[in-house]
Structures are given as structure tokens and as C-alpha cells.
């Protein structure tokens, strides 16, 4: 063998040695699936090669990025502290009947571009997406540089006193002219529910000091306490539509991450009646979402949240995927109800002011195929999934091979 190839091979062995055989601490994804795909990537199996290469290219771009911070904004939240997350509610607009436009009025489904004037939502999502990209690049390459960079991002957002985000969402989705805190803004941080998996990956690295890991865990403990005790969190917990479901998803994931399995169990058990039995009719309709001007979007959105909650619930031995009421209200009933509309076998009659898309439905169908072992759902995924069929990260996270 060429000496250079031997050196590359030895280097690769050194890089992956700290990861090989280590089970990742994840809550949303399946650890065994991840390990199987990881070993296939390390072996250079062709079916995952394009996706792995694309992941590394994405991670290299993140390495060159300037890290935004929660304090990178001109508009200051009512608290006067730029470390508080701040956003405007997207569907609220100036009242044309008022000279100053105040208080704002709701135009459901129509996004006010003024929301872009505060970058916190964009920056928070950039933070979560960037750390997630770095975490997976580390997991599928063994290269510590990705974990090292992820730790820098985590320090900026969750540890450093000058730039860390305060562990609350008191001023999220504010409405101008209505000076009250709103629970609805908790939805802005719904991707924390998969972000904790990324942190679990980074925890495997020697680049993540234990004392900093402890500080990040404490940040999430403080945030969880705010979620369950604040008027904002209590209000969102009581929401009967997708907001309540996503609250359960986020709170469950964080409870699992910080080791509060009792709380996670409580939320997931209650979801049987509080979410599935209440939100879904025996036919599979979701009445709380059908009243929206984007009824198709929100029907998919809520079902997707329910399936994410079902994935999390497996960590506390609660089976939401197969739960059904005596009259047939279930996740599967809801999915089966929506599919014919995507297939154009039925016409969607409820209000949908924007073009129908199918991304959330396709991802739900893919995960349902794995749970139920039903090829029909895999066919739905293959038909409607809009991602790149060779390079999409879904291939690595779920072990999906398109067309099979």
C-alpha cells in the first residue's frame, strides 16, 4: 500500500477511535441507528458517502462563520437587557384605522416583514443549526475540530456572562401596543427539542470540559423551571392547538436532557388525552388547526409535533405512536386522513391561503414507516420528500436509503 494512504488510514483510525463503539446520548433520534450508520460511514460505504461529504462541507462553512450572539440587536426588550430573547409576533400588523397603528391587529397566516427588524429568532436558529451541523460532522468523522467549534458556540450562547441568553422567553412574539408577555412565543424555541441531541453528541468529545457541560445543563434546568412555573409557560401548556403540542415536545426533550424523567413521563402520559384524544377526531381531522387560514400547513405541523413527542415518549416507555382511543383517535388515524389530500385523491376544502406543501407530512410518513413497518408510508415519503435524494442529512440521521 502507498505510504501516504497508510498514513491517512492510521490518522482516520486515531480520529474515530474515541467515538467507535460509544453510544450517543440522544433522546429524539435512535442511538442504535446512528451507531450503525456511523460505522458504515467510517467504513466508506457508498450509500452514505454523498450525504457524509455534504455534511462535512456544511460543517467547514460553519467553522468560518462569525458567531452571532443574543446581544446582537439594536432594539432592546422591555427588560432593558439585551440578553433577553426578543421577537415580534409574525401575524400581527399595524391597525390601518389608527394613526400610530397601535395596538396591532391579527392577520392570521400573513407574515409582517417587521418581524425581521429583531434578529433574535434568526440568530437563535442559526446557533442551533450550526451546533447541530458541527455535532454531526464530529460524530461522522471523529474530527475534534468540529466538536471544539461547537463548544465555542455553546459558550457564547449558554455560558459567557456577557453574551449568554437568559434562560427564558418572556419577550418572545410581542405585539406592539399590547404590553403584555405572551406564552405563544415559546414556540420560537421549539427546535431545542432536537438541539439537545446535538449537545449529547458533543458531550462525547474530549473538547467539552466537564465544568462547562455542567453549566450548560444548569442553563437548561433554569429554562425548564421557567417553562413549567412562569405564567407564560403555564399558558402555553394549556394551549389546545399546535402551540400546546410543541410546548409538550420542547419541555419533554429538555426534561429528558437534564435528567427529569418523572416530568417527561407525566407530560407524555397526559398527552394521550390532552393532545391526541382532544386534538384528533375519529376521522383524523384536527379541528383546532382547521380554523386557521393555513389549515393544511398547521394540520401537518401539529401532527409532526405529535410524532416528535411520540419519539421522545419512548424514553419513558410511553407508546404514543400506537395509542388510540376507543373511537379511533390516534396519530395513525390523523396521518391516514391527510395522505389522500397530498395524493390529490381528495380536495382540501378548508382555508389554505398559501400553496400546499408536503415536507412535514413526508417526514412524518418516513418515521411512521419505521414504527409501523408499513411500506405505504415509505412510499409517501419517497413521493413527497423535497430534500436532495443523495446528500440530505436525513439519510445519516435515520438510515434512510431513498427508493427502498
Secondary structure, DSSP 8 states (H G I E B T S, - for coil): --HHHHHHHHHHHHHHHTTTT-----SSS-HHHHHHHHHHHHTT-HHHHHHHHHHHHHHHHHHTS----TT--SS--TTS-TTS-EEE-TTEE--TTSSS--S-EE-TT---GGGGGSTHHHHHHHHHHHHHHHHHHHHHH--HHHHHHHHHHHHHHHT-TTT---S--TEEEEBTTB-S--GGGGGGGTTHHHHHHHHHHHTTSTTS-HHHHHHHHHHHHHHHHHHHHSHHHHHHHT--SHHHHHHHHHHHHHHHHTT-HHHHHHHHHHHIIIIIIHH--TTS--HHHHTSTBHHHHHHHHHHHHHHHHHHHGGGT---SS-B-TT--BHHHHHHHHHHHHTTSS---S-B-S----HHHHHHHHHHHHHH--HHHHHHHHHH--S-TTT-THHHHH---TT-
